[in-house]
Every structure is written in structure tokens, then in C-alpha cells.
């Protein structure tokens, strides 16, 4: 569960993280980074899609500046994965609402 989020800091199950994260059902990867920083490409999500989540929630940063091209979201959907793309605060809310009822993975950009 995501306990809190503010620009640059997220608390997941009581542990604080200060770098972008991917929240898997049983672990947190706090070394997630994109090849192009503020542009999310399919290659940035290879490990995520191999986990075969029902839903991938993408947090695009506090003001939502990380871009997710249409080709990336279509690539995710082609794997049979539903995708929701929102600024990170809203993405955290969606994750918390759904992570117990679906196999949800969240990929969250914490800053811009």
C-alpha cells in the first residue's frame, strides 16, 4: 500500500523512497529509470510486462511531465495489460484502490 506521496518522496508499506519506483505485487524496485528520462518507451517496461499484470498504473510525475507516447500505451495493451496513465498523486490513489482486487503494478515517476 502507498502510505503517502509528495514531490520526490513516496512511502510504501512504511518505507520511504526518493527515487522512481515500480511497485510489484511482492516487491518494490527503487532503481527504475527510463532510457530517455521523461519519455516512457516500451523498453523501459520490459520487466514489468513479463510479470503479466492485469493493470499497469503509470504515474507521470507531480505535474505530469513524463510523456507516455501513444505507441507505448498501445504496446502495453497489445500484451493484454490494461493501462492507466495519470499524474503520480492520482496514480497512487488508483493503485491503492485496486491493488487488492487485481494484479496491479505501478510504475511511478516521483518528481517532474
Backbone torsions as a table, in degrees:
resi	resn	phi	psi	omega
1	UNK	NA	141.5	175.3
2	UNK	-86.7	116.0	-178.7
3	UNK	-79.8	-38.3	179.1
4	UNK	-163.5	157.9	175.4
5	UNK	-145.6	135.3	167.3
6	UNK	-146.1	164.4	-175.2
7	UNK	-43.8	116.2	175.4
8	UNK	83.5	-4.5	-177.0
9	UNK	-141.7	131.6	175.5
10	UNK	-132.6	143.0	176.4
11	UNK	-116.5	120.2	-177.9
12	UNK	-121.4	121.8	-178.5
13	UNK	48.6	41.4	175.9
14	UNK	83.4	-4.5	-179.5
15	UNK	-105.9	133.5	-177.1
16	UNK	-90.2	138.1	177.0
17	UNK	-127.7	143.9	-179.7
18	UNK	-122.7	15.9	175.6
19	UNK	-132.4	161.5	-179.3
20	UNK	-55.2	145.7	-173.7
21	UNK	-132.2	155.5	164.6
22	UNK	-119.6	123.8	179.4
23	UNK	-99.9	110.1	176.0
24	UNK	-92.9	167.8	-179.2
25	UNK	-56.9	-31.6	-176.0
26	UNK	-126.1	9.9	179.8
27	UNK	-161.6	166.1	176.2
28	UNK	-122.6	129.0	173.6
29	UNK	-98.9	109.3	-177.9
30	UNK	-101.6	21.1	176.0
31	UNK	-121.0	30.0	-178.2
32	UNK	-80.5	128.3	175.9
33	UNK	-146.1	148.8	179.6
34	UNK	-94.2	147.6	179.4
35	UNK	-55.7	-37.7	-177.0
36	UNK	-113.2	25.4	173.7
37	UNK	66.0	-85.0	-175.4
38	UNK	-102.0	22.3	176.9
39	UNK	-131.4	119.9	-177.9
40	UNK	-92.7	118.2	-178.2
41	UNK	-113.2	158.7	-179.7
42	UNK	-52.4	-40.0	-179.9
43	UNK	-60.3	-24.3	178.9
44	UNK	-73.5	-12.0	-174.5
45	UNK	-120.3	14.2	-178.9
46	UNK	-54.4	-50.6	-178.6
47	UNK	-62.7	-38.8	-178.4
48	UNK	-63.2	-48.6	-176.5
49	UNK	-68.1	-27.4	177.3
50	UNK	-65.7	-22.0	177.1
51	UNK	-77.3	-11.8	178.2
52	UNK	53.8	56.4	175.7
53	UNK	-70.7	159.0	171.3
54	UNK	-73.8	-37.7	-175.3
55	UNK	-138.1	135.2	171.0
56	UNK	-112.9	120.0	177.2
57	UNK	-101.3	122.5	-179.4
58	UNK	-109.8	124.4	175.9
59	UNK	-99.8	121.5	-172.1
60	UNK	-94.2	16.3	179.9
61	UNK	104.5	168.6	-177.3
62	UNK	-57.9	-53.5	175.9
63	UNK	-90.9	-0.2	177.2
64	UNK	82.9	34.5	-175.3
65	UNK	-84.2	-17.1	176.8
66	UNK	-71.3	128.4	-177.2
67	UNK	-92.2	138.6	175.0
68	UNK	-120.7	100.1	-179.2
69	UNK	-60.7	153.0	177.8
70	UNK	-55.6	-38.0	179.5
71	UNK	-61.1	-34.6	179.0
72	UNK	-70.4	-46.7	180.0
73	UNK	-66.0	-35.7	176.5
74	UNK	-66.5	-38.1	178.0
75	UNK	-61.9	-43.3	178.3
76	UNK	-61.2	-48.3	-179.5
77	UNK	-62.6	-33.3	179.4
78	UNK	-64.7	-18.2	177.0
79	UNK	-88.1	4.1	-179.5
80	UNK	80.9	21.3	-177.1
81	UNK	-111.1	126.9	173.2
82	UNK	-71.7	145.8	-179.5
83	UNK	-132.6	137.4	173.1
84	UNK	-124.0	129.3	-177.3
85	UNK	-120.2	118.3	-175.5
86	UNK	-146.8	159.7	167.4
87	UNK	-54.1	151.6	-168.5
88	UNK	-58.8	-37.8	179.3
89	UNK	-58.5	-46.9	179.6
90	UNK	-68.3	-38.9	178.0
91	UNK	-59.6	-39.6	177.6
92	UNK	-62.3	-41.7	178.9
93	UNK	-63.3	-43.9	179.2
94	UNK	-62.4	-46.0	178.9
95	UNK	-57.0	-49.2	-178.3
96	UNK	-61.8	-35.4	-179.7
97	UNK	-70.1	-32.7	-168.2
98	UNK	-113.0	-12.9	-170.3
99	UNK	-66.2	-19.7	178.8
100	UNK	-88.5	-20.6	-176.4
101	UNK	-102.8	-14.3	-179.8
102	UNK	-138.2	163.1	171.8
103	UNK	-82.4	98.3	-175.0
104	UNK	-112.2	137.0	169.8
105	UNK	-120.3	139.4	177.7
106	UNK	-117.2	130.0	174.5
107	UNK	-113.8	111.2	-167.9
108	UNK	-121.5	122.0	171.4
109	UNK	-87.9	126.2	-169.9
110	UNK	-93.7	-18.9	-175.8
111	UNK	-106.8	-122.4	-174.7
112	UNK	-68.0	NA	NA
